[in-house]
Amino acid sequence: IFYPANHCELNFIEYFWSRAKLYAQAYCEYTFLALVQVVPEALGNVSNELIFKYYQQILQIMDAYRNNIVYGSDDFKRHVFTHYSSHRWIPESQLDIT
């Protein structure tokens, strides 16, 4: 797998590691033996659903780059991050019905 240099936002494994490090920081006593014990727990604590969500977000970021959308712009935020006003209703513009 080839990833461009300095583009960790395109590697969903970085998101996985970040979540595992967050768990390790919260539950580690900051000794080597405690770290050896907590790292496998941290890796197992990241759910498959969350890993899949990270992967889906990376695909959206790649699609934004393919469409020449500048990172951090309002168009980029609209393209990558979907915000709904209600969990019960999705706007028709967001439905992909063909």
C-alpha distance (Angstrom), angle and dihedral (degrees) to the residues before:
residue distance angle dihedral
I1 . . .
F2 3.80 . .
Y3 3.80 120.5 .
P4 3.80 122.2 -179.1
A5 3.80 114.6 -109.7
N6 3.82 115.4 -92.7
H7 3.80 93.1 12.1
C8 3.80 101.9 111.3
E9 3.83 88.8 149.4
L10 3.82 86.3 75.3
N11 3.80 94.7 56.9
F12 3.80 112.7 77.8
I13 3.81 89.8 -166.6
E14 3.81 87.3 70.3
Y15 3.81 88.7 59.5
F16 3.82 89.2 49.5
W17 3.82 91.6 51.1
S18 3.78 91.0 46.8
R19 3.81 91.6 54.8
A20 3.81 91.4 46.4
K21 3.83 91.1 49.7
L22 3.80 90.1 50.4
Y23 3.81 89.7 55.4
A24 3.81 92.0 45.3
Q25 3.81 91.9 50.8
A26 3.79 91.5 50.9
Y27 3.82 97.0 47.8
C28 3.82 104.9 30.0
E29 3.80 123.8 101.4
Y30 3.84 89.4 -151.3
T31 3.77 97.7 -113.5
F32 3.78 123.4 118.1
L33 3.81 93.9 -115.9
A34 3.80 91.7 49.2
L35 3.80 89.8 48.9
V36 3.80 91.6 51.1
Q37 3.80 88.4 53.4
V38 3.80 98.5 43.6
V39 3.84 100.1 45.1
P40 3.83 95.4 71.1
E41 3.82 88.5 46.7
A42 3.80 90.2 50.3
L43 3.79 92.6 50.7
G44 3.80 91.2 48.2
N45 3.79 92.1 47.1
V46 3.82 93.7 67.6
S47 3.80 105.6 91.4
N48 3.79 123.8 -134.3
E49 3.80 89.2 -122.7
L50 3.80 90.7 57.7
I51 3.80 91.8 47.9
F52 3.82 89.0 51.6
K53 3.82 90.5 50.3
Y54 3.81 89.8 52.4
Y55 3.81 89.3 50.5
Q56 3.81 91.9 49.8
Q57 3.80 91.2 50.2
I58 3.82 90.7 51.5
L59 3.80 89.4 53.1
Q60 3.81 89.6 52.8
I61 3.82 91.2 49.4
M62 3.81 90.8 50.2
D63 3.80 90.0 49.3
A64 3.81 90.0 51.7
Y65 3.81 90.3 52.2
R66 3.82 90.5 48.4
N67 3.81 88.0 55.0
N68 3.84 90.4 51.5
I69 3.79 93.7 -114.0
V70 3.80 111.9 159.5
Y71 3.81 116.1 -119.5
G72 3.81 112.1 -106.8
S73 3.80 95.9 16.0
D74 3.79 122.2 126.2
D75 3.81 89.7 -108.2
F76 3.80 89.5 53.7
K77 3.80 92.0 51.0
R78 3.80 91.4 49.3
H79 3.80 91.5 47.5
V80 3.80 97.9 46.6
F81 3.79 106.2 28.8
T82 3.79 116.2 54.6
H83 3.78 115.0 -159.1
Y84 3.78 120.8 -173.2
S85 3.77 124.4 -168.0
S86 3.80 91.9 -145.2
H87 3.78 136.4 25.8
R88 3.81 89.5 -144.3
W89 3.77 99.3 55.1
I90 3.81 133.8 46.8
P91 3.81 117.3 -167.7
E92 3.80 115.8 -112.3
S93 3.79 89.5 -122.0
Q94 3.82 88.2 66.0
L95 3.80 94.6 51.0
D96 3.79 114.5 96.1
I97 3.79 99.7 -145.7
T98 3.79 114.6 156.2
